[in-house]
Amino acid sequence: MLAGKSITVGVTGGIAAFKAAQLVSNLKAGGASVQVIMTRSAREFVGQLTFQTLSGNRVRTELFEAAQGGVQHIELATRPDLIVVAPATANIIGKVACGIADDLLSTVIMAATCPVLFCPAMNVNMYRNRVVRRNMDMLKELGYHFVEPETGRLACGAEGQGRLAELDDIMEKIITLLVPEKDLSGLTVIVTAGPTVEPIDPVRYLSNRSSGKMGYAMACAAARRGARVILISGPTSLKPPHGVELIRVETALQMYDAVMEHFPGADVVVKSAAVADYRPKAVSPQKIKKHGRDLTIELEKNPDILAELGRRKKHQILVGFAAETEELETNARQKLESKNLDLLVANDVTQPGAGFGSDTNIARLVYPGGRTVPLPKMDKLLLAHRILDEVQALRKVQQ
């Protein structure tokens, strides 16, 4: 999704400047070319070397620094596809609102022809100040974009709105601005997410560690790209993405029925749910009491939803997931072939940043025919868009 995109990140002088380092890292992991511009105040909080290392480019700081073959601020203003100011202080917001260009960052923004995204972060009283609010409203009317700050405890000890927005929210806004076209418009995408739970008695059940975050990211990304999304979800604590049709299920049998009901009308199916392979053969109608001896629970096999979809598919693109703890590629390739998938997303859940409940993932894309593409650690929403890019490529080949 970000591959081939050029993004300039402007860092201004606030305590949240250290979070911009992770933002730059996320953008690079997504394939973007990143240029960082730091104000003089920003350099009081974070060193240039940090951003130079993460971006792979020399950090720009001075307005009158010599450029190669052109005017520096014009080159920096016309090259990027997007400018992101994070954190954006009241100072930079006020400068741009008043048309002031007295340093490199403000000058680049003044000369920019691409979208500009401000991510404000400041003291709650400063954020509430009527002058700051007026400046923000003015910039919004002029077509500048904002990601509103979070509410919580601020670095100064105060409570209220002013914390830099979560990086996931900033990344989602960046992707939305860079890919305004709805390339999945007219398509129906089924996404399964979360765990299933298999009851033992009215109190206990068998389940797994899936949080549903990857599946919900897939549903969010597909909806953002214009698809009709049917999200079939096991129990999670996640808020459903805006614009999706949510079907809540608990057991593997319920998920099987829901998927099969909607499968004939689907164009793409993304099976990211962690479905229980087995269920108790008999469910006790009452709570099983402890009697001082071992308890044996007889299990029976659940239907293999993914394998059944592989047998039934006609025009559909079928994407599966494999969470492994050993022999990642061997197990992934066996699953890809045995279930007749078009693409399999495999990850080693023992790696830091790739396990259940994590906001990031480290995936390997596995294709029929032997091709594999290892991906770096990235935000799950960013990975979701990367997977959908591959789905679009597969659809073009299929057509």
Stockholm file with secondary structure:
# STOCKHOLM 1.0

chainA/1-399         MLAGKSITVGVTGGIAAFKAAQLVSNLKAGGASVQVIMTRSAREFVGQLTFQTLSGNRVRTELFEAAQGGVQHIELATRPDLIVVAPATANIIGKVACGIADDLLSTVIMAATCPVLFCPAMNVNMYRNRVVRRNMDMLKELGYHFVEPETGRLACGAEGQGRLAELDDIMEKIITLLVPEKDLSGLTVIVTAGPTVEPIDPVRYLSNRSSGKMGYAMACAAARRGARVILISGPTSLKPPHGVELIRVETALQMYDAVMEHFPGADVVVKSAAVADYRPKAVSPQKIKKHGRDLTIELEKNPDILAELGRRKKHQILVGFAAETEELETNARQKLESKNLDLLVANDVTQPGAGFGSDTNIARLVYPGGRTVPLPKMDKLLLAHRILDEVQALRKVQQ
#=GR chainA/1-399 SS CCTTCEEEEEECSSTTHHHHHHHHHHHHHTTCEEEEEECTTGGGTSCHHHHHHHHSSCCBCCTTCCCSSSCHHHHHHHSCSEEEEEEECHHHHHHHHHTCCCSHHHHHHHHCCSCEEEEECCCHHHHHCHHHHHHHHHHHHTTCEECCCEEEECTTSCEEEEECCCHHHHHHHHHHHHCCSCTTTTCEEEEEESBCCEESSSSCEECCCCCSHHHHHHHHHHHHTTCEEEEEECSCSCCCCTTCEEEECCSHHHHHHHHHHHGGGCSEEEECCBCCSEEESSCCSSCCCCCSSCCCCCEEECCCHHHHHHHHCSSCEEEEEEEESSCHHHHHHHHHHHTTCSEEEEEETTSTTSSTTCSEECEEEECTTSCEEECCCEEHHHHHHHHHHHHHHHHHHHC
#=GC SS_cons         CCTTCEEEEEECSSTTHHHHHHHHHHHHHTTCEEEEEECTTGGGTSCHHHHHHHHSSCCBCCTTCCCSSSCHHHHHHHSCSEEEEEEECHHHHHHHHHTCCCSHHHHHHHHCCSCEEEEECCCHHHHHCHHHHHHHHHHHHTTCEECCCEEEECTTSCEEEEECCCHHHHHHHHHHHHCCSCTTTTCEEEEEESBCCEESSSSCEECCCCCSHHHHHHHHHHHHTTCEEEEEECSCSCCCCTTCEEEECCSHHHHHHHHHHHGGGCSEEEECCBCCSEEESSCCSSCCCCCSSCCCCCEEECCCHHHHHHHHCSSCEEEEEEEESSCHHHHHHHHHHHTTCSEEEEEETTSTTSSTTCSEECEEEECTTSCEEECCCEEHHHHHHHHHHHHHHHHHHHC
//
